[in-house]
Amino acid sequence: MAQYDLLACLVAAEPHNLKQSDLASRLLVTKGNVSGMLSRMTDQGMVQRADDPHDRRSKRIRITEEGRALYEKGRSAQESLIEELFGDLSREKLDFFEEVVDQLCEKFRNEEEE
């Protein structure tokens, strides 16, 4: 699941390539956590690390075609699960649920920054 979330962050940021620190912030995990995950995912061919042209200390992360295929497979499975779990709910209830989740995520991001 964590690898899917990382791939989803990379896809959402396109056409830009994110730094490891950006990924850690978006995933609400430590930079060390992201570093280990990226090492495994690089070895598996899902992502590539490239030098940041503006900061020699940083790496930019790019999703590969293999990573994109895995992301699409995961996205399809996620959409099926969401339909199975929430398909009977009205649009109004789904919108309310999404609003609550967005507020919780924002709260967690703000707490992390403090």
N, C-alpha and C positions, 0 to 999 in steps of 0.2 A: 504494500500500500504506500509506503513512504517513497519508493522509487517512482510510482505512478504520480504522486503529488509533485515530486521534483520535475518529472517530465512535463506535467501540466503547467507548472510555473514557466518553464522554458518556452513552451508553445504559446502561452498567453503573452509573453514578453516580446515575441517576434514582431518585427524583424531584428530587434536588439538582442544581444547576447548578454546574459546576466553575469555578474561577478559572484564568487562563492559567498561573499558576505551578504549580497542581495538575496540569494537563495535562502540562507540561514534566517534572515529576517522574515521573509515571506512564509517560510515553513514553520516559524516559531521554534527553531532548534538552534543549537550552538554551531559556530563555524567548524569546530572539530567534528561534530556529528556529520555535517554536510561534506567535509573533506573525506571522511572514510567512505561515505556513500558514493561520492563521485569517483573515488579510486576504484571501487568495485564496478560501478557502471561504465567507467572508461575501459576497464579490462573486458567487460562484456560487450563492448562496442555500441553502447546506447548513447553515450555523450563523448564529446571531445573538448579538451582544454586548449585554449589558445592564449598567447600573451596579450595583455591589454596594451594597446598602442599608447594610451595616455598615462599608464601607471605600471612601471616595470615590476612592481611587487605583486600585482594582481593578475589573475587569470580570468578569462571570459569563457563561459561554458556554452557549448552549442550542441543541440540535439542532432543525432545522426539519423539516417534513414531507418536503421534498425530500431533506434529509440522511438522514432515517430510511428513505426508500425506497431510497436508494443503499446504506445500511448493510445493509438486508435483502437486497438483491441480492448484495452482497459476502459476506454471511454464508452465503447459500445456495451460492455458488460455493466458499467455503472448506470448508463441510461436505462437498461433493462431492469436493473434492481430498483431504481428510483420509480419507474413505472409500476413495478410490482408492489412496492411499499406505499406509494402515494397516489397511485392512479385513481383511487376512488374519492380523493379529496377534491373539494371545489377549488377553483382558481383563487377565490378570495382567501381560503384557508392556506393554500400554498404560498400566496403572496405574503401573508402574515408570518408564516413560518420562516420564510426567507428573510424577512425584515428582522426577526428576532435573532436568527443565526448571524446575520451581518452585524448587528449591534454587539453580540457576544464577541465576535472576531475583532471588532474595533476595540472593544474593552481590553481584550487580551494583548493586542498590539500596543495599546497605550501603557498598560502595566509593564510590559517588557521594556519599553523605552525609559521608564522611570528608574 
